Amino acid sequence: MKTWIAFANILIKDMRSYYLKPPNISWGLIFPVAWTLMFFLRSPVPVDVRDLLPGVIALSILFGTTSMLAVTITFERKSRSFERLLLAPISLNLLMLSKTSGAILFGVINAFIPIIFASFMTGLSGIRWPMVLGSVILIAITSTFMGLFIAVSVSQVFEAQTFSNSFRFPILFMCGLFIPLTDLPVFLLPVSYVLPLTYGVDILKTAINDNGLISVPLSFLSLAAFSVLLFAYSIYNVNRKWIH
């Protein structure tokens, strides 16, 4: 019982301290909307909102989760408040899960904001909602653990911001978010297939527009595998750099 009380208190503390702050709102909500508007304004032909929806959903999750978690943990480590959390009566694995659960929840909520906007602009009939929900949750988990990986790999807040952008902006163009994988140069395709978001976006494309390229079971399995690997490597880094 004490373990789960500690878990809940850490999660509630993070929700009160970090959620809905200007950086999270700007990166998690405003940036994806602005990026979508750019496509509407710059496209010489009418743009189908449903074609853009998978990319906007994935962007909202990616930027919302990584912006919050990478900076939050780095800041707490710098201010030495993270060291106090290490004294909590829970295991390191559960501690890191409590630190990431809020970001995962924030990412899932972010995902449905573009869907609400899209519902006022186009019809959403025929969408496979269970598949959308499953992909949203797994994208939120992998993106959060990517933010955790970034946070435990640097020591300064500005390093976390720079490092996270070095991941996120290439992902915009190599994961099929707005440029289909079939249109990418051949030499970039291997890079695309080792990025977790490629599989999440493909599931969303299948669920919303039925135009995904990758097997849905394979995509779900790949996202789960990426989640485990990113979390395990982050825990390894915490043990190696922060504790021993």
C-alpha positions in Angstrom: 0.0 0.0 0.0 2.8 2.4 0.8 4.3 1.7 -2.6 1.2 2.8 -4.4 0.6 5.8 -2.2 4.1 7.0 -3.1 3.4 6.3 -6.7 0.2 8.3 -6.6 1.7 11.2 -4.7 4.6 11.5 -7.2 2.2 11.5 -10.1 -0.1 14.1 -8.5 2.8 16.3 -7.7 4.0 16.2 -11.3 0.5 17.0 -12.5 0.2 20.0 -10.3 3.7 21.3 -11.0 4.3 20.7 -14.7 1.1 20.1 -16.7 -0.5 22.9 -18.7 2.6 25.1 -18.5 3.4 27.3 -21.5 6.1 25.1 -23.0 3.9 22.1 -22.9 1.0 23.9 -24.4 3.1 25.5 -27.1 4.9 22.4 -28.1 2.1 19.9 -27.5 -0.8 21.8 -28.9 0.0 25.0 -30.7 2.9 23.6 -32.8 1.0 20.7 -34.3 -1.9 23.0 -35.2 0.4 25.6 -36.7 2.2 22.9 -38.7 -1.2 21.7 -40.0 -2.3 25.2 -41.0 0.9 25.5 -42.9 -0.1 22.6 -45.1 -3.5 24.1 -45.7 -2.0 27.5 -46.7 0.8 26.2 -48.8 -0.9 23.4 -50.6 -1.9 24.3 -54.2 -4.8 21.8 -54.0 -7.5 21.3 -51.4 -6.2 19.2 -48.4 -8.3 16.4 -46.9 -8.4 16.9 -43.2 -8.6 13.1 -42.7 -5.3 12.7 -44.6 -3.6 15.1 -42.2 -5.2 13.8 -39.0 -2.9 10.8 -38.3 0.2 13.1 -38.6 -1.3 15.8 -36.4 -2.3 13.2 -33.7 1.2 11.7 -33.7 2.8 15.2 -33.6 0.6 16.3 -30.6 1.7 13.2 -28.7 5.3 13.3 -29.6 5.9 17.0 -28.8 3.7 17.1 -25.8 5.3 14.1 -24.0 9.0 14.7 -24.9 8.8 18.4 -24.2 7.5 17.9 -20.7 9.4 14.8 -19.6 12.9 15.6 -21.0 12.9 19.0 -19.4 11.1 18.0 -16.1 13.5 15.2 -15.1 16.6 17.2 -16.1 15.4 20.2 -14.1 14.6 18.0 -11.0 18.0 16.4 -11.2 19.7 19.8 -11.5 17.8 21.1 -8.5 18.6 17.9 -6.6 14.9 17.2 -6.0 15.1 14.0 -7.9 17.6 12.7 -5.4 14.9 13.1 -2.7 12.6 11.0 -4.9 15.1 8.2 -4.9 14.5 7.9 -1.1 10.8 7.1 -1.7 9.8 3.6 -0.5 9.4 2.2 -4.0 11.7 0.5 -6.5 13.6 2.5 -9.1 11.5 1.0 -11.9 8.2 2.0 -10.2 9.6 5.5 -9.5 10.4 6.0 -13.1 7.0 4.7 -14.1 5.4 7.2 -11.8 7.5 10.0 -13.3 6.4 8.9 -16.8 2.8 8.0 -16.2 1.7 11.7 -16.2 3.4 12.4 -19.5 1.7 9.3 -21.0 -1.6 10.6 -19.8 -0.9 14.1 -21.1 0.1 12.6 -24.5 -3.2 10.6 -24.7 -5.2 13.7 -23.9 -3.3 15.7 -26.5 -4.1 13.1 -29.1 -7.8 13.7 -28.9 -7.7 17.5 -29.2 -6.9 17.3 -33.0 -9.7 14.7 -33.3 -12.2 17.1 -31.7 -11.1 19.9 -34.1 -11.4 17.6 -37.1 -14.9 16.6 -36.1 -16.1 20.1 -36.8 -14.4 20.1 -40.3 -15.0 16.7 -41.7 -16.9 13.5 -41.2 -15.2 10.8 -39.0 -17.4 7.9 -39.9 -15.7 4.6 -40.6 -12.7 5.2 -38.3 -11.7 2.1 -36.3 -11.7 3.7 -32.8 -10.2 0.7 -30.9 -7.2 0.7 -33.2 -6.9 4.5 -32.9 -7.0 4.2 -29.1 -4.4 1.4 -29.0 -2.0 3.3 -31.3 -2.5 6.5 -29.3 -1.6 4.8 -26.0 1.5 3.0 -27.5 2.7 6.2 -29.3 2.3 8.1 -26.0 4.3 5.4 -24.1 7.1 5.2 -26.7 7.3 9.0 -27.0 7.4 9.4 -23.2 10.2 6.8 -22.9 12.0 8.6 -25.7 11.8 11.7 -23.5 13.1 9.7 -20.6 16.0 8.4 -22.7 16.9 12.0 -23.5 16.5 13.2 -19.9 18.9 10.6 -18.5 21.4 11.1 -21.3 22.1 14.8 -20.5 22.8 16.9 -17.4 21.5 20.4 -18.4 18.0 21.6 -19.3 19.2 23.3 -22.5 21.0 20.1 -23.5 17.7 18.2 -23.1 15.9 20.7 -25.3 18.6 20.6 -28.0 18.9 16.8 -27.9 15.1 16.3 -28.1 14.9 18.6 -31.1 17.6 16.7 -32.8 15.3 13.7 -32.6 12.0 15.3 -33.2 12.5 17.4 -36.3 14.1 14.6 -38.4 11.2 12.4 -37.3 8.8 14.9 -38.9 10.1 13.9 -42.4 11.1 10.3 -41.9 8.2 8.6 -40.2 5.5 9.1 -42.8 3.8 11.8 -40.8 3.1 14.0 -43.8 5.4 12.6 -46.4 4.4 9.0 -47.3 7.1 6.4 -46.8 6.8 5.5 -50.5 7.9 9.0 -51.4 11.1 8.9 -49.3 14.5 8.3 -50.9 15.5 4.7 -50.7 18.5 5.4 -48.5 16.2 6.9 -45.8 13.9 4.0 -45.6 16.1 1.9 -43.2 16.2 4.9 -40.9 12.4 5.3 -41.0 11.9 1.7 -40.0 14.0 2.0 -36.9 12.0 5.0 -35.6 9.1 4.0 -33.3 6.7 6.7 -34.6 6.8 5.2 -38.1 4.7 2.3 -36.8 2.4 4.4 -34.7 1.6 6.7 -37.6 1.0 3.7 -39.9 -1.5 2.2 -37.5 -3.3 5.6 -37.4 -3.4 5.7 -41.2 -4.9 2.3 -41.4 -7.4 3.0 -38.7 -8.5 6.4 -40.1 -8.0 6.2 -43.9 -7.2 2.5 -44.4 -4.0 3.4 -46.3 -1.3 2.0 -44.0 1.7 0.1 -45.5 2.8 -2.0 -42.5 1.0 -5.0 -41.0 -1.0 -3.7 -38.0 0.1 -6.6 -35.6 3.7 -6.0 -36.6 3.3 -2.3 -35.9 1.8 -2.9 -32.4 4.5 -5.5 -31.6 7.2 -3.1 -32.8 5.9 -0.2 -30.6 5.7 -2.5 -27.6 9.3 -3.7 -28.2 10.6 -0.1 -28.6 8.8 0.8 -25.3 10.6 -2.0 -23.4 14.0 -1.2 -24.9 13.8 2.6 -24.3 12.6 2.1 -20.7 15.2 -0.6 -20.0 18.1 1.5 -21.4 16.9 4.6 -19.4 16.9 2.6 -16.2 20.3 1.3 -17.0 21.6 4.9 -17.5 20.0 6.0 -14.2 21.7 3.2 -12.3 25.0 3.9 -14.0 25.1 7.7 -14.0 22.9 8.8 -11.2 23.2 6.2 -8.5 26.5 4.3 -8.8 
